[in-house]
């Protein structure tokens, strides 16, 4: 993991995103300096290395994916009016919304600039796959915003939203690495499906950890989604299963505008526990992880080639934060 991470960090620090006007380019360097696990570009490099020992040939598309990911976060923070990102002031808070929008626009341009450095043999395929992914990520964000004002959401609609908003970028990161490494279409497509299932399970785990995770390990206050009435899989399933007094109690907490945070989290968690939605969510999450494992195991590659990607995805499945 360290060799991939170090390569990505060094390349991001060295890349000439721009100089003047400073207000346009400083926010880009700032948001990229906030860190993060760099999971997506690491997955691109690991996937490439399964097919070609020269994994650095996938560095530029890997960087493109990371810059695009941070561009989406920058614009999402504006839409969500979020004051913090990774414990630091968001760009629109530190500067202003107009600067954040423009800096995000340039980040998207720079992402394409990085993708354009891909080997010509694979460039058209890589761009086609990335373009499809980029549009779908935006579709997922729009659905997420639409659902903020809807009282009820079907489970399948929520799963489609998180597939678009979260899973497709992770899956495309893996697929592009395989393409640049020289994998055939059937294999790169199988790795995309593997990534989709990992991504869906990853987001469901995020939903679980927000409510049931150790806040010190998770890095967020417990129950933040409950406090914000965020429509997670847990809430959607609870609204589907609750009846009578329990449904009235749940709706009361969804409708109330002034409340004690701890009291609301405790009350809603009790409803979740009574309805067994934690275990239902774990079952759903594990079903996606199981599908991913089946796909990965079926790849016709020497086992030693699979070890880095297998170990990293296992860490994603086991994470507690």
N, C-alpha and C positions, 0 to 999 in steps of 0.2 A: 504493500500500500504506500509506503513512504517514498519509494522511487517515483511512482506516478504522481503523487501529491507534490513532491518537491519540483518535479519538472513543470507541472502546471503553474504552481505559485511563481517560480522564477520567470516563466514565459509571460504571465500576466503582468508582473512588475515591470518587465522589460519592454512590453509592447507599446509602441508610440500611438496612444489613443488621440493625442492632439495637444496643442499648447494654448493658443489664443483664439477667442477670448477665454480667460481663465475660468469665468463663471460657468462656461459650457463644459469644460473638460475636467475641472477639479472634482465635480460630483461623481464622474465616472470612476476616477481613481479612488475616490473615497468609498463608494459603494463596493467596489471590488476588494478594497482593503479590509472590509468588515469581516472577512473570513468566510466560514462555512466549511462544510465537509468536502466540497468539490466532488460529490458522489458521481454526478453525471459524466463529467469529463474523465474521471478515473475509470468508469465503466467503459467508455469509448476506447481508452488505451488498452484495458484488459481484454476487451472483446477482440480488438485488432491482433493482440499478441497470441490469441488462440490459433490464429491462421498464419501469422508472419512474425518472426522474432523481432523484426524492426518495428516495434510498436510506435516509435516516434514519428513514423509517417502519418499517424492519425492525430498528431498533436494539434495541428491547425483546426481541423473540424471539431476536435474536443474543446479547444478554446472558444470556438464559435458557439458551441452549445452552452458553455458556461456564461459567456457574455450575454447571450440571448436570455438565459434563465434569470440573470440578475436584472436585465432590462424589464422582464415581466414583473419581478418583485418591486422594482422602482415604481412602475406604473400602478401595480396593485396597491401599494402603500398609499398612493394619492387617492385612489378610489375608496379605499377603506378608511381614509383619514387616520392612518396609523402613525403614532408619534415615534415609535421605536422599531428598529430592525436589528436583531442580534444584540440587543442591549444598548444600542447607540441610536442617536437621532436619525430619523429617516431624512432623505435628501430634501423632500419638500418642507420639512420642519427646519432643517439646518439652513437652507437657502429659501426657496419659495416654490410654489406649484409650477409656475411657468418655466423656471429653470429646470425643475425635475422632469417636466414633459419633454423639453428640448434635449436634455442630456440623455433621456431614455431613447429618444428618436435617434440620436447619434450612436448610441450603443447598438441599436438594431443595424444601422449602417455598418458599424465595425464588425458585428457578427458576420454579416455577409462578406465583408472584406476578408475575414479569416477563413470562411468556407471556400472562398475563391482561390485560396492557396493550396487546396487539395489537389493531388495528382490528377492531371487531365483525364486519365483513364477512368477515374471514378467520379469526377466532378459532377457530371450531369445527373447521375443516379443519386449522389449525396444531396444535391440541391433539390431534386424532386421530393425526396423523402423528408428533408428538412422543411420545405415549403408546406407540405401537407401537415406536418406536425405543428408548425408555427400557427397556421390558421386554426387548427383544432384547439390549441391552448387558449387562443382568444375566444373561441366558441365556448369552451368550458368556463372561462371567467364570466362571460355574459350570462350563461345559465346560472352560475353561482349568484350573480347580482339579481337576476330575475327571481330566484327562489327566496331572496330576503323578504319579499313582500307577499309571498304566497303562504297561506296558512297550512296547507297540506301538500306534501310532495310524495310521490310514489317511490318505493325503494328502487325500482329499475331506473327512474329518472335521476336519482341521486348517484347511483353507480355509474351511469353514463356521464354525468357531470364530472365526477372525480377521474374517470377514465381519460376524459379530454383535458382536464385542468392539470392533472398530476402524472398519470401513468404514461401518456403518449410521449412525453419528453424523455422520460427515463428509458422507455422502450426504444425510441429513435436513437438515443445516445448509444445504446448497445448495438442496434442494427447498423448504424453508420460505421462503427468500429469494425464490424464484421465485413462490411462492403469494402472498406479501405484495405483490410487485411487480405482480401481476395476470396472471401467466401462466396459460394454460389447463391443464387436467389432463394432456393428452398431453405438453405441453412440460415441465411440472414433473416428470412421471414420467420423461421421458427424461433430465432433469438428475439425478434420483435414481440412475438406472442409470449415468450418467456418474460420479457420486460413488462408487458401489459399486466400480467398476473402478479408479478412482484410489486408493481406500482399500485394496483388496487389493494393488495394486502397491506402495503406500506401505509396508505391513507387510512384504512380501517384501523390499523394499529395506532395511528396518530389520534383518531377519534377516541379510542380506548384509553390511551395514555393521558389525554387531557383530563379525563374524569377519574381514572383509577390509577394513574401513574404517580410515582413519588415526585412531587413538585421540584425538589432539589435536584434530582437526577434529570428530570424532563426539561428543566429550564423555563418552565412557565408555572403560573399559579394554577393549582388544581381547580378544575371546574370552570375555567374561563369560557368554554363553549356554552356551558349551562347559563352562566351569568349573562352572556350576550345573546341568548336564544338562538345560537347558531344551529342550523339544521344539519346535524350530523346523522350518521346511520343509526346511532343509539336513540336519538330523539324521534326520528322517523319511525323506527320500529316500535318505540314505546307508544306513540300516538296511534299506531295501527293496532296494538294489542290491548291497550287500556280500555276499560269499560266502567260505567257507573261512577261511583265516588272517586275512584282512582283517576279516571279521565277528567273529571271536573277539577280535581286537585292539580293535575298537570297543567290544564288550561289556565287555571288561576295563576300559576307561577309564570306562565308564558305571557299573560296579559298584564300583570302587575308592573307598574312603572317605578315605584319606590320600594326598596326592600333591603334587607341585610344580606350581603353576599353569602356568608357562611350558612345562613338559614336556608336560602334558596338552593344552594348546592346540596346541602344535606337532605332537604325534602325531595328534590328531583332524583338524587341518587337512590333514596329509599324506594321510590317508584320504580326506577330502573332495576333495582335488586329484586323487588317483588315480582316484576314481570320477566326476569331472567334475561334481559336484553344484553347484558355483558357477555353471557355465555353464548348467546346467539351470534353476537358480533365476533367473538373469538372463533366460533365454528365457521362463519363466513370467511373471515380473514384466513384461517388455516386452509380452507378449501382452495383459495387462490394460490397460497404458497405451495400447496400440494400439486396443483396443476403446473405451476412453474417448475417444480422439481422434476415432474414427469417429463416435461418438454426438454429440460436440460439434460437429464439422464439419457434421453433418446438420441442426442447428438452423436454423430459418428466421428468422434475425435478421441485421441489418446487421453486417458484420464489425467495424466500429468499436465496436459494443456488446459484442462478445465479448473485446476485447483484454485488459482487466484480469484476467478470470478465466482466460483462456488463458495469460497470462504467469505468473500465480501457480501454476497447476497445472504448468506447465513447470518452474518452480523446485522444486516438490515432487518431480517426476520426476528432476531432475538433482542433487538435494541430495547432499552428501557428509557430512552430519552430522544 
